[in-house]
Each structure stands twice: as structure tokens, then as C-alpha cells.
């Protein structure tokens, strides 16, 4: 039965759709040549936000169609088939829209009460136009892989972290964050456990073919990966050890005898894929290992697997650690590797920053770099997941501007991000989070105006997921406790014993 309010609501929808049609038609006919460069960037961003919000509107319409049984009324076997026939879209697109509506749409009970979306933070970000449908898909894929039996609070925190990260990074980066997040959420950091990994490990070298090529496949356990990654990071740089280029520099990229100009030219003409560079690097590494072992150092440190362990992890023998090259290693494997390692004791302050290791010189010392690897874990620019093995030591206050080579003014940045720090349009700036902030002492980056119009400095949490999870869990528990006290007070009919600001 239709009411006057429903009719007026239908009229409003029609007005909005007519305005949307008119706006799109107007944009299609509008000239763009008169726009400034900044205006073109802004127009791209605003159109993208509108398209993302439109996807949230599509969620609402899918929910409405399902709850009214419109697909069945039109003799469609499923909602996916209904969308295919009605919108003339592909089966994959239709299925993705249905899945998205199930995860981020607002559904209703039989009595008409609204239910919170399965992925509430993701739904809010999509409705705000801050993320797109590919972000939603990446988040949903990670959430499906969370182990059964994981605490409900941790599941809630995981979705919050992924949705928050999606607001400032790409869907591919969300997937990478999810990989590390899943490792942190595993009950003991051993999923699958050590027995399963021993059973699955293997390196299969096939028969040599008529073309003299040999196929290789298999699965590496965490320890082998942790040992292999720093070798590849050292020898697989573009331009190095290129078997297709007779003028390509050979050996290692940190050699003092390396011709840097020749390397730059070789890198510019290097057309190898990452897979091919890895192959050539492995060849070079094996050659060195079998001859003289001239791998030397990488970015000021010996080429080795660098693992950071806390005293608590050693005592409890559970959890996971991340290598300087970005690999994830269960604590049991890390302890086995540590039996033959050279231990280095790093002392940090209460904020997790390394204590003073000052040097009155331009280049950071090996000790300083080890301290930064332990403290930061990798590139510090927000959104970057480059591991420590792919970073250089960056002066937060530039050396040319009087910045000292003291541990408090140093941090890690990969080559790409390091080059982004510059003056002028498109340049990033770095600074230190001041005392009194939640991440005091950490390096914060300020993006250029076309990325962050308000120029708000941000911290990279990619290498500190465990810490971030603990912070959000603590905040969530505090919020629920405040809500519980507030509700109990209301039930008693008295005044709340907490202020309104305590109950978001």
C-alpha cells in the first residue's frame, strides 16, 4: 500500500535522477581546454568520488530489489540473473555487485528494522566516496581468510584497519596489508603449523628440455624465503647482472668499484621483468657463493637475514616477526635462525624510538641503520610497504638544511619515496611527530596538495600492524565500557556517570 510519503519519496528520487542525468550530460558537453592543471586534477577526483558514491546507491537498490522479491517476480532465478538481464552487464560484474551489497548494504529484519552492514567501516567509506568497489573487494577477500575462532574484537579491528587504509591507498596495497594482518591475527603465528610446512616444503627441478631450459617449482618455508630475499634485493636491481646486456654492471650494487653512471644507463635500457631479474640475480648469487663469497654489504650492512625480536616474544615463543626484507617468519623459525646469528642489542625509549646514536657525519653508521630497521621496519612514507632491505637512511631534516646525522633525525625511506621529498609542486615533506601526539617521535610525511588538500601529516602503520591492532582494541574496549556504563545509568533512571563525549 502506497502512502503520500512514499509517493513524495518517489518524486524526490525522480528529481535526483533527472538532476544526475542533466549533470552528466552537461559535463559531457562542457569544454575542458580552459581548465587549469589543478582544475583537471580536482575534476578527476570529484568525478571519482561521485562514481564511488553511486556504487553505494547501487547497493541500496540491490537490497531494495531483493527485499521486495523483484527478481523472483520477474521470473529470474537469482539476483545475479536479474542484474544481467536488466542492466546488460557481465555475469562477473553482476555477481560482484550482489556480493558487495551483501557485505556493505543496509539490510532489514522482517519487522523492518535496519541491520548494520557486515563490513560497517567499509560501507561508511564507500558511502563517503573515499574508497571504490575494488577496495571493497580487496577488503572482503582478506576478511574471508581470517581464521575461524578469531576473537570478535579482533575481527572488528581488522575490518577497521583495512577500511581506514583503503581511504589512502590502492586496492593492491590493501591486499598486501591484509597479508600481514592475517599473520598477526593467527592465534600463534603458525598457520599452517610447523609440521605442515615441513611436509609442504620442496624445490622441484624438472628435466632439461630440448631448448636446454630447466623448469623449477616448489614451496619455500619461511626460513628459506627470509634467507633468499636479501640476496635478491642486492643482486636483482634494474641494470645489474643483466645477461641480455653485455655492458650491464656485474657483481653487487654496493661495490665501491661500481660505475654509477654505467648502472644508471643500464637500468634505463633494462627491459627484463622482475621474474627475469630474480633469475639472473640467483645465478650471480650462486656463482659468488661457489667462488669467493664477495656479497659484502647491502646499504651499509652485511647481506644477511635481519630479524627483530622483542624480549617478550623470545620468552613466550609465539607470534610472528617480519624480516628487514619484508618476509613473515613464525617465531619458532626465527629462534632457530637466531641460534647461528650475531645478536645485536638495540635499546629504545618508551615511545619505541631508538636512543641516541649520534654521528657528526653525512652517512649513517651501520649501528644506526640496525636501530632504524628494528624501530621502523621499512619505508616510513604512509602507504608504502617497502621492507627495510629496500630503503636508504633519510634525514628527516635535510642534511643541506642543517639536519644532523643523529638517530633522532634519521629514518628509513625507499629509493622511490626518498626522491619524493623535495620542494615545489608534487613534493612531499617529512617531520617528526611532536610530543603529546599519539605517535610522538615517529617520522610523519605530508603529501602534496593534489593528494592531501589539507596537508595533514600522516604516519605509516604498515610495519607496525601489531601495535596498531593493540591500540584499536584498547580504544574499542574503552568505548564499549563507556557505553555500558551509560546504558546502565539510563536504565536506573539516573544521570549518566560519563560525559557525552565518552560515548561516541
C-alpha positions in Angstrom: 0.0 0.0 0.0 1.4 3.4 -1.0 1.3 6.4 1.3 1.6 10.0 0.4 5.1 10.0 2.0 6.1 7.1 -0.3 4.8 9.0 -3.4 6.7 12.1 -2.4 9.7 10.0 -1.8 9.4 8.6 -5.3 9.1 12.1 -6.7 12.3 13.1 -4.9 14.2 10.1 -6.3 12.9 11.0 -9.8 14.1 14.6 -9.3 17.6 13.4 -8.2 17.9 11.1 -11.1 16.8 13.8 -13.6 19.4 16.2 -12.0 22.1 13.4 -12.3 21.3 12.9 -15.9 21.4 16.6 -16.6 24.7 17.0 -14.7 26.4 14.1 -16.6 25.1 15.4 -20.0 26.4 18.8 -19.1 29.8 17.5 -18.2 29.9 15.5 -21.5 29.3 18.7 -23.4 31.5 21.0 -21.4 34.8 22.1 -22.8 37.9 21.2 -20.8 40.6 23.1 -22.6 40.0 26.2 -20.4 40.7 24.3 -17.2 44.0 24.8 -15.3 46.1 21.8 -14.5 44.9 22.0 -10.9 41.3 22.1 -12.1 41.8 19.0 -14.2 43.1 17.1 -11.2 40.3 18.3 -9.0 37.7 17.4 -11.6 39.1 13.8 -11.8 39.0 13.5 -8.1 35.4 14.8 -7.8 34.1 12.6 -10.6 35.7 9.6 -8.9 34.1 10.4 -5.6 30.7 10.7 -7.3 31.2 7.3 -9.0 32.1 5.7 -5.7 29.0 7.2 -4.0 26.9 5.9 -6.9 28.1 2.4 -6.2 26.8 2.8 -2.6 23.4 3.9 -4.2 23.6 0.8 -6.3 23.9 -1.3 -3.1 20.7 0.3 -1.8 18.9 -0.5 -5.0 20.1 -4.2 -4.9 18.9 -4.5 -1.3 15.5 -3.0 -2.2 15.1 -5.3 -5.2 15.9 -8.4 -3.1 13.8 -7.5 -0.1 10.8 -6.8 -2.4 11.5 -10.1 -4.3 11.6 -8.3 -7.6 14.0 -10.9 -9.2 11.5 -13.7 -8.4 8.5 -11.7 -9.5 10.2 -11.2 -12.9 10.9 -15.0 -13.2 14.6 -14.6 -12.7 16.4 -17.5 -11.0 18.7 -15.2 -9.0 19.5 -11.6 -8.2 22.6 -12.0 -10.4 20.5 -13.1 -13.4 18.1 -10.2 -12.7 21.0 -7.7 -12.9 22.5 -9.3 -16.0 19.2 -9.1 -17.8 18.1 -5.6 -16.5 21.5 -3.8 -16.8 23.1 -5.8 -19.6 26.3 -6.3 -17.6 28.6 -9.3 -17.4 28.0 -12.2 -15.1 31.1 -11.4 -13.2 30.1 -7.8 -12.7 26.6 -8.8 -11.6 27.9 -11.3 -9.1 30.4 -8.7 -7.7 27.6 -6.2 -7.2 25.5 -8.8 -5.3 28.4 -9.7 -3.1 29.2 -6.0 -2.5 25.6 -5.3 -1.5 25.6 -8.3 0.9 28.7 -7.0 2.7 28.2 -3.3 2.7 24.4 -2.8 2.2 22.0 -2.0 4.9 19.5 -4.9 5.1 16.4 -5.2 7.2 14.7 -7.6 9.5 11.2 -9.0 8.9 9.9 -6.2 11.2 11.7 -3.6 9.1 14.5 -2.7 11.5 17.8 -1.8 9.9 20.8 -4.1 10.4 24.4 -2.9 10.5 26.4 -3.9 7.3 28.6 -6.9 7.6 31.6 -4.6 6.9 30.4 -1.4 8.6 33.6 0.7 8.3 34.0 -0.3 4.6 30.4 0.6 3.9 30.8 4.0 5.5 34.0 4.7 3.4 32.2 3.6 0.2 29.2 5.8 1.0 31.5 8.8 1.6 33.2 8.2 -1.7 36.6 7.6 0.0 37.0 4.1 -1.5 35.9 2.3 -4.6 34.5 -1.0 -5.4 37.9 -2.6 -5.9 38.8 -1.6 -2.4 35.6 -3.2 -1.1 36.5 -6.4 -3.0 40.1 -6.5 -1.6 38.8 -5.9 2.0 36.2 -8.7 1.7 38.7 -11.1 0.3 41.0 -10.6 3.3 38.2 -10.8 5.8 37.1 -14.2 4.4 40.6 -15.6 5.2 40.5 -14.7 8.9 40.9 -17.9 10.8 37.9 -19.5 12.4 37.7 -18.9 16.1 39.4 -15.5 15.9 38.1 -13.2 18.7 35.2 -11.0 17.6 37.0 -7.8 18.8 40.0 -8.7 16.6 37.7 -9.3 13.6 36.2 -5.8 14.1 39.6 -4.3 14.4 40.8 -6.0 11.2 38.0 -4.5 9.2 38.6 -1.1 10.7 42.3 -1.2 9.8 41.6 -2.3 6.2 38.9 0.2 5.6 41.0 3.0 7.1 44.0 2.0 5.0 41.8 1.8 1.9 41.0 5.5 2.3 44.5 6.5 1.5 46.0 3.7 -0.6 45.3 1.4 -3.6 43.3 -1.9 -3.6 46.6 -3.8 -4.3 48.1 -2.2 -1.2 45.0 -3.3 0.9 45.7 -6.8 -0.2 49.3 -6.5 0.9 48.3 -5.1 4.3 45.9 -7.9 4.6 48.6 -10.5 4.2 50.5 -9.1 7.2 47.3 -8.5 9.1 46.3 -12.2 8.7 49.6 -13.3 10.1 49.2 -11.1 13.2 45.6 -12.4 13.7 46.7 -16.0 13.6 46.4 -17.4 17.2 50.0 -18.5 17.5 51.6 -17.2 14.2 51.8 -20.8 12.9 49.0 -21.2 10.4 49.7 -23.7 9.0 51.9 -25.1 11.7 55.5 -26.2 11.6 54.7 -29.8 10.8 52.5 -28.8 7.8 55.3 -26.5 6.5 57.9 -29.3 6.8 55.6 -31.6 4.8 54.8 -29.0 2.1 58.4 -27.7 1.6 60.2 -28.6 -1.6 62.1 -27.4 -4.6 61.3 -29.3 -7.8 63.9 -29.2 -10.6 62.4 -30.7 -13.7 64.1 -32.4 -16.7 66.1 -30.3 -19.0 64.3 -29.7 -22.3 65.4 -29.6 -25.9 65.9 -25.9 -25.5 68.3 -26.7 -22.6 65.9 -24.8 -20.2 65.0 -26.5 -16.9 61.6 -25.9 -15.2 61.6 -25.3 -11.4 58.8 -25.1 -8.9 58.1 -25.7 -5.3 57.3 -24.1 -2.0 59.9 -22.4 0.3 59.5 -22.4 4.0 59.7 -19.1 5.8 63.3 -19.5 6.8 64.5 -20.1 3.2 62.5 -17.1 2.0 64.0 -14.9 4.7 67.5 -16.0 3.6 66.8 -15.6 -0.1 65.1 -12.2 -0.1 68.2 -10.1 1.0 70.2 -11.8 -1.8 67.7 -10.9 -4.4 67.3 -7.3 -3.0 71.1 -6.9 -3.5 71.6 -8.5 -6.9 68.2 -8.1 -8.8 68.3 -4.3 -9.1 67.4 -2.9 -12.6 70.5 -2.7 -14.7 72.6 -5.1 -12.6 73.7 -8.6 -13.8 71.7 -8.4 -17.0 72.6 -11.4 -19.1 70.9 -9.7 -22.1 73.2 -6.6 -21.8 76.9 -7.2 -22.2 77.6 -3.7 -20.8 75.5 -4.3 -17.7 77.5 -4.0 -14.4 78.0 -7.3 -12.7 78.5 -8.3 -9.1 76.8 -6.3 -6.3 75.2 -2.9 -6.4 77.1 -1.7 -3.3 80.6 -2.3 -4.6 82.8 0.8 -4.3 84.2 -0.1 -7.8 80.8 0.1 -9.4 80.4 2.7 -12.2 77.2 4.5 -11.1 76.8 6.2 -14.5 77.0 2.9 -16.3 74.5 1.4 -13.8 72.0 4.3 -14.5 72.3 3.8 -18.2 72.0 0.1 -17.9 68.9 0.4 -15.7 67.3 2.8 -18.3 67.6 0.2 -21.1 66.8 -2.8 -18.8 63.6 -4.4 -20.2 63.7 -7.6 -18.0 60.7 -8.5 -16.0 61.0 -8.8 -12.2 61.0 -12.6 -12.6 63.8 -12.4 -15.1 65.9 -10.2 -12.8 65.3 -12.6 -10.0 66.6 -15.4 -12.2 69.7 -13.5 -13.1 70.3 -12.5 -9.5 70.1 -16.1 -8.3 72.6 -17.1 -11.0 75.0 -14.4 -9.8 74.5 -15.2 -6.2 75.2 -18.9 -6.6 78.3 -18.1 -8.6 79.6 -15.9 -5.8 78.8 -18.4 -3.2 80.6 -21.1 -5.0 83.7 -19.0 -5.6 84.8 -16.3 -3.2 81.7 -15.1 -1.3 82.0 -11.4 -2.3 78.5 -10.4 -1.4 79.8 -7.8 1.1 77.2 -5.4 2.5 73.9 -4.1 1.4 73.0 -0.5 2.2 75.7 -0.4 4.8 75.0 -3.8 6.5 76.1 -7.4 5.8 73.9 -9.3 3.4 72.0 -11.4 5.8 68.6 -12.0 7.1 67.8 -9.3 9.7 65.1 -10.2 12.2 63.8 -8.1 15.0 62.7 -9.9 18.2 61.4 -8.5 21.4 62.3 -10.0 24.8 58.6 -10.8 25.3 58.5 -12.8 22.0 61.6 -14.7 22.9 60.2 -15.6 26.4 56.7 -16.6 25.1 57.9 -18.3 21.9 54.8 -17.3 20.0 53.7 -14.9 17.3 55.4 -13.8 14.1 58.2 -11.4 13.1 59.0 -9.6 9.9 62.4 -9.6 8.3 64.1 -6.5 7.1 63.2 -7.6 3.5 59.5 -7.9 4.3 59.1 -11.7 4.8 57.0 -13.1 7.6 58.6 -15.7 9.8 57.0 -17.6 12.6 58.7 -17.1 15.9 59.8 -20.7 16.1 61.7 -20.4 12.8 63.1 -17.0 13.8 64.5 -18.5 17.0 66.1 -21.4 15.1 67.8 -18.8 12.8 68.9 -16.8 15.8 70.9 -19.8 17.1 73.5 -19.1 14.5 73.1 -15.4 14.3 75.2 -12.5 15.5 72.9 -10.8 18.1 72.6 -7.0 18.4 71.0 -5.4 21.4 69.0 -2.3 20.5 67.7 -0.1 23.3 64.6 2.1 22.7 62.7 4.7 24.7 59.1 4.4 25.9 57.9 5.6 22.5 59.6 2.9 20.6 62.3 5.2 19.1 66.0 4.3 19.3 68.1 6.1 21.8 70.8 8.5 20.8 73.5 7.1 18.4 74.7 10.5 17.0 77.3 10.8 14.3 78.6 14.1 13.1 78.9 12.9 9.5 76.8 12.7 6.4 76.3 8.9 6.2 74.6 6.9 8.9 76.6 4.2 10.6 75.8 0.5 10.5 74.7 0.7 14.1 72.3 3.5 13.3 70.8 1.6 10.4 70.3 -1.5 12.5 68.5 0.6 15.1 66.2 2.1 12.4 65.4 -1.4 11.0 64.4 -2.5 14.4 62.3 0.6 15.1 60.7 1.4 11.8 60.7 -2.0 9.9 60.7 -0.4 6.5 59.9 2.7 4.5 58.1 5.3 6.6 56.1 7.1 3.9 52.4 6.4 4.5 51.1 3.7 2.2 54.5 2.3 1.3 55.2 -1.3 2.2 58.9 -1.4 1.0 60.8 -3.5 3.5 63.9 -2.2 5.3 66.2 -4.0 2.9 65.0 -1.8 0.1 65.4 1.5 2.0 68.0 4.2 2.4 68.6 6.2 5.6 66.8 9.5 5.2 67.5 12.8 7.1 64.1 14.0 8.4 65.5 17.5 8.4 67.7 17.5 5.3 71.5 17.5 5.7 71.7 20.6 3.4 69.3 22.4 5.8 71.4 21.7 8.9 70.0 18.3 9.8 72.4 16.2 11.8 73.2 12.5 11.3 71.8 11.7 14.7 69.4 8.8 15.3 66.6 11.3 16.2 66.8 12.9 12.8 67.1 9.7 10.8 64.6 7.2 9.4 64.1 4.8 6.5 62.7 5.6 3.1 62.9 3.5 -0.1 64.6 5.0 -3.2 61.2 5.9 -4.8 59.8 7.6 -1.7 63.1 9.3 -0.9 63.0 11.0 -4.3 59.6 12.4 -3.5 60.9 14.6 -0.7 61.5 17.9 -2.5 60.4 21.5 -2.7 57.8 22.7 -5.2 54.6 21.2 -6.7 54.3 17.4 -6.2 56.9 17.3 -3.4 56.5 15.6 -0.1 57.8 16.9 3.3 58.9 14.9 6.3 58.9 15.9 10.0 58.8 14.4 13.5 55.5 13.9 15.3 55.6 16.3 18.3 55.4 15.3 21.9 51.8 14.9 23.2 50.6 13.2 20.0 49.7 9.6 19.8 52.8 8.7 17.8 55.3 11.2 19.2 58.8 10.7 17.8 57.7 8.9 14.7 58.5 10.3 11.2 55.4 11.8 9.6 55.0 12.7 6.0 53.0 15.5 4.4 51.6 14.8 1.0 51.4 17.4 -1.8 48.2 19.4 -2.2 46.8 17.3 -5.0 46.9 14.2 -2.8 46.0 15.8 0.6 44.4 19.2 0.1 44.5 19.9 3.9 48.2 18.9 4.0 47.7 16.8 7.1 50.9 15.0 8.2 50.5 11.2 8.5 52.3 8.2 10.0 52.9 4.9 8.2 51.5 2.0 10.2 52.3 -0.7 7.6 55.2 -2.1 9.5 53.6 -1.7 13.0 50.3 -3.7 12.5 50.6 -5.5 15.8 50.9 -2.2 17.6 48.0 -0.7 15.7 45.8 -3.7 16.4 46.5 -3.4 20.2 45.8 0.4 20.1 42.4 0.0 18.3 41.4 -3.0 20.5 42.1 -0.9 23.6 40.1 2.0 22.2 37.2 -0.3 21.3 37.1 -1.8 24.8 37.2 1.6 26.4 34.3 2.8 24.2 32.2 -0.3 24.9 32.8 0.1 28.7 31.7 3.7 28.5 28.6 2.8 26.5 27.8 0.0 29.0 28.1 2.5 32.0 25.9 5.0 30.1 23.2 2.4 29.3 23.1 1.1 32.9 22.8 4.6 34.2 19.8 5.3 31.9 18.2 2.0 32.9 18.4 3.1 36.5 16.7 6.4 35.5 19.6 8.5 36.8 22.2 10.7 35.3 25.0 9.1 33.2 28.3 8.9 35.1 30.2 9.7 31.9 30.1 12.7 29.8 28.5 12.7 26.3 32.0 12.9 24.8 32.8 9.5 26.2 30.0 7.8 24.2 30.6 8.3 20.5 
